[in-house]
């Protein structure tokens, strides 16, 4: 149930952010590793000057 809620929250986030993206690149559900520790980024928005990391909660 928690996974389904999380997915629903990410879909709602994507719908809300879409109108303001203006050509920015969006990467969703990134699974990364640093020093043998894995972590997940829900959404990464990449623009020319700034990168934005989002952890989505419902």
LINTAVEN-V805632 format. One record per residue. OMEGA is omega in radians with two decimals (none if undefined). D_LAST is the distance of its C-alpha to the last C-alpha in Angstrom with 1 decimal. Layout:
((OMEGA & D_LAST) (OMEGA & D_LAST))
//
This chain:
((3.13 & 12.3) (3.11 & 9.8) (3.13 & 10.9) (3.10 & 10.4) (3.12 & 6.8) (3.11 & 6.5) (3.12 & 9.1) (3.11 & 7.8) (3.13 & 5.0) (3.09 & 8.2) (3.13 & 10.4) (3.09 & 9.0) (3.13 & 9.3) (3.13 & 12.7) (-3.10 & 13.8) (-3.08 & 13.3) (-3.07 & 15.0) (-3.09 & 17.8) (-3.08 & 20.1) (-3.08 & 20.5) (3.09 & 21.1) (3.07 & 24.9) (3.09 & 26.0) (3.13 & 23.8) (3.12 & 23.0) (3.04 & 19.5) (-3.10 & 19.1) (3.02 & 16.1) (3.11 & 15.5) (3.04 & 18.4) (-3.05 & 19.8) (3.11 & 22.3) (3.09 & 24.9) (-3.12 & 26.6) (3.11 & 29.4) (3.08 & 28.6) (3.11 & 25.0) (3.06 & 22.3) (-3.07 & 19.0) (3.02 & 16.3) (-3.11 & 15.2) (3.13 & 12.3) (3.06 & 14.2) (3.11 & 17.6) (-3.08 & 19.2) (3.06 & 22.9) (-3.10 & 25.2) (-3.04 & 28.9) (-3.00 & 28.6) (2.99 & 25.1) (-3.11 & 22.4) (3.09 & 18.8) (3.14 & 16.4) (2.98 & 12.6) (-3.00 & 10.2) (3.06 & 6.8) (3.14 & 3.8) (none & 0.0))
//
